Amino acid sequence: MNAEAPRPVSTPTAVEGVRLREALSRLPAYKAGKPAAPREGLTTYKVSSNENPYPPLPSVLERVREAAGEMNRYPDMSVAALTGAIAEHIGVPVERIATGTGSVGVLGQIVQAMCDDGDEVIYAWRSFEAYPIVATVAGATPVPVPLTADARHDLDAMAAAVTERTKVILVCSPNNPTGPSVTTAQVEDFLTKVPAHVLVVLDEAYLEFVDEPDALDAVAVHQAHPNVAVLRTFSKAYGLAGLRVGYAVAHEPVAQALRQTAVPFGVNSLAQVAAIASLEAQAELDVRVAELIAERTRVQSGLAEQGWELPRSQANFVWFPLGADGTAFTQACDEAGLVVRQYGDDGVRVTIAEPEANDRLLEIAAAFRAQHGPVR
Ligand SMILES: *Cc1c(COP(=O)(O)O)cnc(C)c1O
């Protein structure tokens, strides 16, 4: 999802003669992520989509190659083997797992299962760009609640935003694109202020990169609250972004509803085998994740030494809250061969990638400060 923040676009309803849904005219304009443009004598890096820089593990690739020989067959519609493997991995009954085409797909299933036209979906802003899109497409009303000044969820304000129409609250931890995570204590306190019929979704797309000791234990919170679901993905730490597979951990009535709203055969056979093989290769993947966490720590301390005061990221990216200076920073990165992600006048997000790409970021950031002064 690479769309700019909500900006209405005109939909050519009258011209075509058909009448498109009015909700579609409220969608943010879609802005496709661009590949790194080749630069003379320079390796370029796409650090704009929070992808895993490592290529697929050989063991995973081998299983996908084998499965590719049977692509004339439909995948297992019930996703039984993968669902079983996930349930075992997490330690919950298999009935509580629902899969989808990436966690964005599962999020769509959640909103479809929960919201009638005009029902409200509360989320922090800025947060994941897919939230307003998924809510709007389903006919729900997006209710963005501003982050605090230090780029964290304002859970009190989010609880205060609940109305009779609220059906879903999304909590993104660590938050994309700003990086901080919430704690279990904060979420437990938040849940005392939220009606029990509202589904609280803890989106943990970057869970594996979290290293704070008091970090959110979303599955434990889920176990204790029937209205809490957890959203996870194979796209980031597991490096399967191109295969589209994610899942929710939800109590049975909700998980069942997510299976009802799933696209039939949505999780394809290659995605199913790759995800299973990835869970089996957990130890190997953990090594890669540990290296990315070490790189994040190195980058964050390097930037702090340069004088940058950035939010503490618990994910595989760093956030530069540059305001309008983000344009100049994005351009400086672009010229140096780093394709980064600018979010309007809020800031710039840069994915932690190969050490060479991270070195490049540190160089650009130092030069930028030297030229522009202490912007933030
Ligand atoms: C990347 C991301 C996802 C995962 O998307 P997929 O559809 O699983 O690739 C979900 N939530 C957030 C906050 C993300 O940044």
PDBQT file of the ligand as one rigid body, heavy atoms in Angstrom, charges set to zero:
ROOT
HETATM    1  C1  LIG A 401       3.515  -4.202   6.184  1.00  0.00    +0.000 C 
HETATM    2  C2  LIG A 401       2.392  -4.099   7.155  1.00  0.00    +0.000 A 
HETATM    3  C3  LIG A 401       1.419  -5.072   7.209  1.00  0.00    +0.000 A 
HETATM    4  C4  LIG A 401       1.545  -6.315   6.384  1.00  0.00    +0.000 C 
HETATM    5  O1  LIG A 401       1.006  -6.259   5.188  1.00  0.00    +0.000 OA
HETATM    6  P1  LIG A 401       0.869  -7.601   4.360  1.00  0.00    +0.000 P 
HETATM    7  O2  LIG A 401      -0.428  -7.431   3.706  1.00  0.00    +0.000 OA
HETATM    8  O3  LIG A 401       0.867  -8.740   5.331  1.00  0.00    +0.000 OA
HETATM    9  O4  LIG A 401       2.036  -7.636   3.453  1.00  0.00    +0.000 OA
HETATM   10  C5  LIG A 401       0.398  -4.971   8.122  1.00  0.00    +0.000 A 
HETATM   11  N1  LIG A 401       0.357  -3.953   8.983  1.00  0.00    +0.000 NA
HETATM   12  C6  LIG A 401       1.297  -3.007   8.992  1.00  0.00    +0.000 A 
HETATM   13  C7  LIG A 401       1.248  -1.933   9.991  1.00  0.00    +0.000 C 
HETATM   14  C8  LIG A 401       2.337  -3.038   8.062  1.00  0.00    +0.000 A 
HETATM   15  O5  LIG A 401       3.249  -2.086   8.057  1.00  0.00    +0.000 OA
ENDROOT
TORSDOF 0
